[in-house]
């Protein structure tokens, strides 16, 4: 679940996404138009509109280990600026992948 707040006026603007468990990290793309959220089992991607409103959620499932679901715990951009890095409690480090490629192919590289 992702909550968007107006910190100036102290108002909740939006709650979106799935899951009741805490997220393992959030990361905006450098241009601020996309938000990635680590959540149990994978990642969620949202488009960010003017005013910070989120839309078009896409869930990317990450592979687990020995039948156990991954628990991503942090996100960062790689030095090349296109690969999104995630660490997982079960698979450290878990994955390095290109979001653009994942969105088109639906799989991790």
ChimeraX attribute file (.defattr): number of C-alpha atoms within 10 A of each C-alpha:
attribute: neighborCount
match mode: 1-to-1
recipient: residues
	/A:1	14
	/A:2	18
	/A:3	12
	/A:4	15
	/A:5	15
	/A:6	12
	/A:7	9
	/A:8	6
	/A:9	7
	/A:10	8
	/A:11	10
	/A:12	11
	/A:13	13
	/A:14	13
	/A:15	13
	/A:16	14
	/A:17	18
	/A:18	12
	/A:19	11
	/A:20	10
	/A:21	9
	/A:22	11
	/A:23	18
	/A:24	19
	/A:25	16
	/A:26	18
	/A:27	17
	/A:28	18
	/A:29	15
	/A:30	11
	/A:31	6
	/A:32	12
	/A:33	14
	/A:34	16
	/A:35	19
	/A:36	22
	/A:37	23
	/A:38	25
	/A:39	26
	/A:40	19
	/A:41	18
	/A:42	20
	/A:43	22
	/A:44	21
	/A:45	23
	/A:46	21
	/A:47	17
	/A:48	17
	/A:49	12
	/A:50	7
	/A:51	9
	/A:52	16
	/A:53	16
	/A:54	22
	/A:55	15
	/A:56	11
	/A:57	15
	/A:58	14
	/A:59	20
	/A:60	19
	/A:61	17
	/A:62	19
	/A:63	17
	/A:64	16
	/A:65	10
	/A:66	7
	/A:67	7
	/A:68	11
	/A:69	18
	/A:70	22
	/A:71	23
	/A:72	28
	/A:73	19
	/A:74	17
	/A:75	20
	/A:76	18
	/A:77	17
	/A:78	14
	/A:79	8
	/A:80	7
	/A:81	11
	/A:82	16
	/A:83	17
	/A:84	19
	/A:85	17
	/A:86	26
	/A:87	20
	/A:88	23
	/A:89	12
	/A:90	15
	/A:91	17
	/A:92	12
	/A:93	12
	/A:94	20
	/A:95	18
	/A:96	17
	/A:97	17
	/A:98	17
	/A:99	19
	/A:100	11
	/A:101	14
	/A:102	13
	/A:103	14
	/A:104	8
	/A:105	10
	/A:106	13
	/A:107	14
	/A:108	16
	/A:109	11
